[in-house]
Amino acid sequence: MLKNLLTFLIIFLSCADKRVALGADNEIRVICSEDDKEIIKKYLSQIFTDTLFNPEPEPFYYLRFSLPETFPDLKTQAQVMVCAINQQVSNNSQKLMERLLSPEQIENTLNQDPVIVGKDVYAKKQIFTIINARSENHLMKSIKEKKALFNKIFKDQFISRQYKSLLGNYRNTNLEDSLSTVYPWTISIPWGWELIRNNEERNFVWLGKEMPFQWIGIGWREGELVNDELSIGSYIYKWPQNNYRNIQINDYQFQLDSTNYNGSKAWRARGIWETIDKKEAKGGPFQSYVFFEENLDRTYHLNYLIHHPGKDKSIYMRQMDMMAKSFKLNSK
């Protein structure tokens, strides 16, 4: 029982006097001594492996390392990790552990599960993690188990922190309503997004936003068009040029796999888009979901992309993923 509690501990203190956690949603504040930094970096780099290709690789999370003395200033950040490996008395991380954990918790982290995850410990909408291992080997043994756990916790955290400002009360409900009166589906559209094209004959709706430049395209065709990997790959490659007209998919880092989309089996494609006209060269990452709705006998395709040269894009891409997954069919 105690071991399970320490594996994933949700700590709810009184939230009445807490502020919402500070910091960017793509940063993890890692607090540890210089002696432990390389081991912790090695461990976390194998946990947080999600990468967006722009085409340059951009990690979903940046690890920002700070010394134990900075803990009072950083403890209200959105994603905080306090870590210790070296058990020497002179290790400042270990001294911090003795302030944060009870003797029983210290014993259990050193001899059993080295990871404790808490929620809303020092601020609202916060993930607070403690990693206290007796050795590098002890910590590395937990990678396989903790990778899936951390991915889910941090994904849920991102959605929770982004939802209100992105898909809460401040939405373009007029545009949502106008589309839902024409088509048998709905999608949540944040404020600032506009309709670029609505082509009923081609079954294509194109939404967009500037600063940065973002698109979401929604298309559909009668029948099941994509029932194998070869046909789905061909369909997705042709789709941008057939609908946006002036862009195409580049072969670089193109990935295609099966996934779950709102409870349905779907295909997911990820990669790089580029303009066809090389004189006006633009490009960036894209992602697509394609799924067949049996009751309507239709294949749906939701595609989103961004152009934001020289700037981080992963947060915007994850925001658009939230938008894409708000897509709901009115009739099943």
C-alpha positions as CSV (number, residue, x, y, z in Angstrom):
1,M,0.0,0.0,0.0
2,L,2.7,2.4,1.0
3,K,4.8,1.6,-2.1
4,N,1.8,2.3,-4.4
5,L,1.2,5.6,-2.6
6,L,4.8,6.6,-3.2
7,T,4.8,5.6,-6.8
8,F,2.2,8.2,-7.7
9,L,1.2,10.5,-4.8
10,I,-1.3,13.2,-5.5
11,I,-0.9,15.8,-2.8
12,F,-3.8,18.2,-2.4
13,L,-3.2,20.9,0.2
14,S,-5.6,23.7,0.7
15,C,-5.8,25.6,-2.6
16,A,-7.7,28.6,-1.2
17,D,-4.5,30.7,-0.6
18,K,-2.5,29.4,-3.6
19,R,-1.9,31.2,-6.8
20,V,-1.7,29.4,-10.2
21,A,1.8,28.0,-10.8
22,L,4.2,30.2,-12.8
23,G,6.4,29.4,-15.7
24,A,6.2,28.2,-19.3
25,D,4.4,24.9,-20.1
26,N,7.4,23.6,-22.1
27,E,9.9,24.1,-19.2
28,I,10.8,21.7,-16.3
29,R,12.7,23.3,-13.4
30,V,15.1,20.7,-12.2
31,I,16.7,21.4,-8.8
32,C,19.7,19.3,-7.9
33,S,23.4,19.6,-7.0
34,E,26.2,19.9,-9.6
35,D,27.3,16.4,-8.5
36,D,23.9,14.9,-9.6
37,K,23.2,17.0,-12.7
38,E,24.6,14.7,-15.3
39,I,22.9,11.6,-14.0
40,I,19.5,13.4,-13.7
41,K,19.9,14.9,-17.1
42,K,20.6,11.4,-18.6
43,Y,17.5,10.0,-16.8
44,L,15.1,12.8,-17.8
45,S,16.3,12.9,-21.4
46,Q,15.2,9.3,-21.7
47,I,11.8,10.0,-20.1
48,F,10.9,13.2,-22.1
49,T,11.7,12.1,-25.6
50,D,8.9,13.8,-27.6
51,T,10.4,16.0,-30.3
52,L,8.9,18.3,-32.9
53,F,10.9,18.7,-36.2
54,N,10.7,22.2,-37.6
55,P,12.8,20.8,-39.5
56,E,15.3,21.4,-36.7
57,P,14.4,19.2,-33.7
58,E,12.6,21.0,-30.9
59,P,11.9,19.2,-27.6
60,F,8.5,19.3,-26.1
61,Y,10.2,20.1,-22.7
62,Y,13.3,22.1,-21.9
63,L,15.2,21.0,-18.8
64,R,16.2,24.1,-16.8
65,F,18.7,23.1,-14.0
66,S,19.1,25.1,-10.8
67,L,21.0,24.6,-7.5
68,P,19.2,23.5,-4.3
69,E,19.6,27.0,-2.9
70,T,17.2,28.3,-5.5
71,F,14.3,26.1,-4.2
72,P,12.4,28.9,-2.3
73,D,12.3,31.0,-5.5
74,L,11.3,28.2,-7.8
75,K,9.0,26.0,-5.8
76,T,5.8,27.7,-7.3
77,Q,6.8,27.0,-10.9
78,A,4.4,24.9,-13.0
79,Q,6.8,21.9,-13.3
80,V,9.3,21.4,-10.5
81,M,11.6,18.4,-9.9
82,V,13.8,18.1,-6.8
83,C,16.4,15.4,-7.3
84,A,19.2,13.7,-5.4
85,I,21.4,10.8,-6.2
86,N,24.7,11.2,-4.3
87,Q,23.9,10.4,-0.7
88,Q,26.9,12.2,0.8
89,V,26.2,14.5,3.7
90,S,27.8,17.4,1.8
91,N,25.3,17.0,-1.1
92,N,23.0,20.0,-0.8
93,S,20.2,18.1,-2.7
94,Q,20.2,15.5,0.0
95,K,19.9,18.2,2.7
96,L,16.9,19.6,0.8
97,M,15.4,16.1,0.7
98,E,15.6,15.8,4.5
99,R,13.5,19.0,4.7
100,L,10.9,17.9,2.2
101,L,10.4,14.2,3.1
102,S,9.8,12.3,6.3
103,P,12.3,9.7,7.4
104,E,9.9,6.9,6.3
105,Q,9.6,8.5,2.8
106,I,13.4,8.8,2.5
107,E,13.8,5.2,3.4
108,N,11.2,4.0,0.9
109,T,12.6,6.2,-2.0
110,L,16.1,4.9,-1.4
111,N,15.1,1.3,-1.1
112,Q,12.0,1.0,-3.3
113,D,10.5,3.5,-5.7
114,P,12.8,6.5,-6.1
115,V,10.0,8.8,-7.6
116,I,7.2,10.7,-5.9
117,V,4.9,12.8,-8.0
118,G,2.6,15.4,-6.3
119,K,0.0,17.8,-7.6
120,D,-0.7,21.4,-6.5
121,V,1.8,21.2,-3.6
122,Y,3.0,24.8,-3.6
123,A,0.7,26.3,-6.3
124,K,-2.4,25.5,-8.3
125,K,-2.0,23.6,-11.6
126,Q,1.4,22.4,-10.6
127,I,3.3,19.1,-10.9
128,F,5.8,18.7,-8.1
129,T,8.2,15.7,-8.4
130,I,10.8,14.3,-6.1
131,I,13.5,11.9,-7.3
132,N,15.6,10.4,-4.5
133,A,17.7,7.4,-5.6
134,R,20.5,5.6,-3.8
135,S,22.5,5.2,-7.0
136,E,22.4,5.8,-10.8
137,N,21.5,2.1,-11.3
138,H,18.6,2.3,-8.9
139,L,17.2,5.3,-10.8
140,M,17.7,4.0,-14.3
141,K,15.8,0.8,-13.5
142,S,12.6,2.9,-13.3
143,I,12.8,4.5,-16.8
144,K,10.5,2.1,-18.5
145,E,7.8,2.3,-15.8
146,K,8.0,6.0,-15.4
147,K,8.2,7.1,-19.0
148,A,4.5,6.3,-19.7
149,L,3.5,7.7,-16.3
150,F,5.2,11.0,-16.8
151,N,4.0,11.3,-20.4
152,K,0.4,11.0,-19.2
153,I,0.8,13.3,-16.2
154,F,2.5,16.1,-18.2
155,K,0.1,15.8,-21.1
156,D,-2.9,16.1,-18.8
157,Q,-1.2,19.0,-17.1
158,F,-0.7,20.8,-20.4
159,I,-4.4,20.4,-21.3
160,S,-5.5,21.6,-17.9
161,R,-3.4,24.7,-18.0
162,Q,-4.2,25.6,-21.6
163,Y,-7.9,24.7,-21.8
164,K,-9.5,27.8,-20.2
165,S,-7.6,30.4,-22.2
166,L,-7.8,28.4,-25.5
167,L,-11.1,26.5,-25.5
168,G,-12.9,28.0,-22.5
169,N,-15.4,30.9,-22.6
170,Y,-13.4,33.1,-25.0
171,R,-14.1,31.4,-28.3
172,N,-15.4,32.4,-31.7
173,T,-18.8,30.9,-31.1
174,N,-20.3,32.8,-34.0
175,L,-18.1,30.9,-36.4
176,E,-18.6,27.6,-34.6
177,D,-22.4,28.0,-34.9
178,S,-22.3,29.0,-38.5
179,L,-20.4,25.9,-39.4
180,S,-22.5,23.6,-37.3
181,T,-25.7,24.7,-39.1
182,V,-24.1,23.6,-42.4
183,Y,-22.2,20.5,-41.5
184,P,-22.9,17.5,-39.2
185,W,-20.0,18.3,-36.9
186,T,-18.7,20.9,-34.4
187,I,-15.3,22.1,-33.5
188,S,-14.1,24.5,-30.8
189,I,-12.6,27.6,-32.3
190,P,-10.5,30.0,-30.1
191,W,-10.9,33.7,-30.3
192,G,-8.7,35.2,-33.0
193,W,-9.2,32.3,-35.4
194,E,-11.1,33.0,-38.7
195,L,-12.6,31.2,-41.6
196,I,-10.3,31.3,-44.6
197,R,-12.3,29.1,-47.0
198,N,-15.6,27.2,-46.8
199,N,-16.0,25.0,-49.9
200,E,-19.1,22.9,-49.6
201,E,-18.6,21.4,-53.1
202,R,-15.2,20.1,-52.2
203,N,-16.1,19.2,-48.6
204,F,-13.4,21.4,-47.2
205,V,-13.2,24.0,-44.4
206,W,-10.1,26.0,-43.8
207,L,-9.5,27.9,-40.5
208,G,-6.5,30.1,-39.8
209,K,-4.8,32.5,-37.4
210,E,-1.8,34.8,-37.6
211,M,1.0,35.7,-35.2
212,P,2.1,33.0,-35.5
213,F,0.8,31.7,-38.9
214,Q,-1.4,28.7,-38.2
215,W,-3.9,26.6,-40.2
216,I,-6.4,23.9,-39.5
217,G,-8.0,22.1,-42.5
218,I,-11.1,19.8,-42.2
219,G,-12.0,17.6,-45.2
220,W,-14.1,14.5,-45.8
221,R,-15.1,12.2,-48.6
222,E,-17.8,9.5,-48.9
223,G,-16.7,5.9,-48.3
224,E,-13.7,4.3,-46.7
225,L,-10.8,5.7,-48.5
226,V,-7.9,4.7,-46.3
227,N,-7.9,1.1,-45.1
228,D,-4.2,0.4,-45.4
229,E,-0.9,2.1,-44.9
230,L,-0.1,2.6,-48.6
231,S,-3.5,4.2,-49.4
232,I,-3.4,6.5,-46.4
233,G,0.1,7.6,-47.2
234,S,-0.9,8.5,-50.8
235,Y,-4.1,10.2,-49.6
236,I,-2.3,12.4,-47.1
237,Y,0.5,13.4,-49.5
238,K,-1.9,14.6,-52.1
239,W,-4.3,16.3,-49.7
240,P,-2.4,19.6,-49.0
241,Q,-1.9,20.4,-52.7
242,N,-5.5,19.4,-53.6
243,N,-6.9,21.7,-50.9
244,Y,-4.5,24.4,-49.9
245,R,-3.1,24.5,-53.4
246,N,0.2,26.1,-52.8
247,I,1.9,23.8,-50.3
248,Q,3.2,20.2,-50.3
249,I,4.6,17.6,-47.9
250,N,8.4,17.1,-47.7
251,D,9.7,13.6,-47.2
252,Y,12.0,14.7,-44.4
253,Q,11.0,13.1,-41.0
254,F,7.6,11.9,-42.4
255,Q,6.0,9.6,-39.9
256,L,2.7,7.6,-40.2
257,D,1.2,5.4,-37.5
258,S,-2.1,4.2,-36.2
259,T,-3.5,5.9,-33.2
260,N,-6.6,6.6,-31.1
261,Y,-8.6,9.7,-32.0
262,N,-11.4,10.6,-29.6
263,G,-12.0,6.9,-29.0
264,S,-11.9,5.8,-32.7
265,K,-9.1,4.1,-34.6
266,A,-7.3,6.6,-36.8
267,W,-4.2,7.2,-38.8
268,R,-1.8,9.9,-37.7
269,A,0.8,11.6,-40.0
270,R,3.5,14.0,-38.8
271,G,6.2,15.7,-40.7
272,I,7.2,18.9,-42.6
273,W,5.3,21.0,-45.1
274,E,6.7,23.5,-47.5
275,T,5.5,26.0,-50.1
276,I,5.6,24.8,-53.8
277,D,6.9,28.2,-54.9
278,K,10.5,28.2,-53.8
279,K,10.7,32.0,-54.3
280,E,8.3,32.4,-51.4
281,A,9.8,29.7,-49.2
282,K,7.8,28.9,-46.1
283,G,7.4,25.7,-44.1
284,G,7.2,24.1,-40.8
285,P,5.7,21.1,-38.9
286,F,2.3,19.6,-39.6
287,Q,0.1,16.8,-38.2
288,S,-2.9,15.0,-39.6
289,Y,-5.6,12.7,-38.3
290,V,-7.6,10.6,-40.7
291,F,-10.4,8.3,-39.6
292,F,-13.4,6.5,-41.1
293,E,-16.9,7.1,-39.6
294,E,-18.8,3.9,-40.4
295,N,-22.3,5.1,-39.6
296,L,-21.9,8.1,-41.9
297,D,-19.8,6.1,-44.4
298,R,-17.3,9.0,-44.5
299,T,-13.5,9.4,-44.3
300,Y,-12.6,12.5,-42.3
301,H,-9.2,14.3,-42.4
302,L,-8.1,17.0,-39.9
303,N,-4.8,18.6,-40.7
304,Y,-3.0,21.4,-38.8
305,L,0.3,23.2,-39.4
306,I,2.4,26.3,-38.4
307,H,4.9,28.7,-39.8
308,H,6.9,30.4,-37.1
309,P,10.5,30.6,-38.2
310,G,13.2,30.8,-35.6
311,K,10.7,30.5,-32.7
312,D,9.4,27.6,-30.6
313,K,6.4,25.8,-32.1
314,S,5.6,22.8,-29.9
315,I,3.2,24.7,-27.6
316,Y,1.2,26.0,-30.6
317,M,1.2,22.5,-32.2
318,R,-0.2,21.0,-29.0
319,Q,-2.8,23.8,-28.8
320,M,-3.9,22.9,-32.3
321,D,-4.0,19.3,-31.3
322,M,-6.5,20.2,-28.6
323,M,-8.5,22.1,-31.2
324,A,-8.4,19.1,-33.6
325,K,-9.6,16.7,-30.8
326,S,-12.5,19.0,-30.0
327,F,-14.0,18.0,-33.4
328,K,-17.2,16.1,-32.8
329,L,-19.7,14.5,-35.2
330,N,-23.3,15.3,-34.5
331,S,-24.6,12.0,-35.8
332,K,-23.2,8.6,-35.1
